[in-house]
Amino acid sequence: MPAFEFSDRAVEMALINKITQKTRQEKPIPRGRSINELMGRLSLLKK
């Protein structure tokens, strides 16, 4: 078997990995205030 031949399964997995890698999304960078900051502010307002 020549080195350039691959099994069907290997080609299929490589293609699936390539497609799913493009669809993965990074976690969005949180904007604004943190939850802890907002909870602290709320506790000050409740007093």
C-alpha positions as CSV (number, residue, x, y, z in Angstrom):
1,M,0.0,0.0,0.0
2,P,1.5,3.4,-1.0
3,A,2.1,6.0,1.7
4,F,-0.4,8.4,0.1
5,E,-3.4,6.0,0.5
6,F,-5.5,6.3,3.6
7,S,-8.3,4.3,5.0
8,D,-11.9,5.6,4.5
9,R,-12.3,6.1,8.2
10,A,-9.1,8.2,8.5
11,V,-10.3,10.5,5.7
12,E,-13.7,10.7,7.2
13,M,-12.4,11.7,10.6
14,A,-10.0,14.2,9.2
15,L,-12.9,15.9,7.3
16,I,-15.2,15.9,10.3
17,N,-12.4,17.4,12.5
18,K,-11.7,20.1,9.9
19,I,-15.4,21.0,9.7
20,T,-16.0,21.0,13.5
21,Q,-12.9,23.0,14.1
22,K,-14.3,25.8,12.0
23,T,-17.7,25.7,13.9
24,R,-16.2,25.9,17.4
25,Q,-16.6,29.3,18.9
26,E,-14.4,30.9,21.5
27,K,-16.1,32.0,24.7
28,P,-17.2,35.6,24.4
29,I,-15.2,38.1,26.4
30,P,-17.4,39.3,29.3
31,R,-18.3,43.0,29.0
32,G,-19.5,45.3,31.8
33,R,-19.5,44.5,35.5
34,S,-18.8,41.2,37.1
35,I,-21.5,39.3,39.0
36,N,-19.7,39.8,42.3
37,E,-19.5,43.6,41.8
38,L,-23.3,43.7,41.0
39,M,-24.2,41.6,44.0
40,G,-22.1,43.9,46.2
41,R,-23.9,46.9,44.8
42,L,-27.3,45.3,45.4
43,S,-26.5,44.6,49.0
44,L,-25.5,48.2,49.5
45,L,-28.8,49.4,48.0
46,K,-30.8,47.0,50.1
47,K,-29.4,48.4,53.4
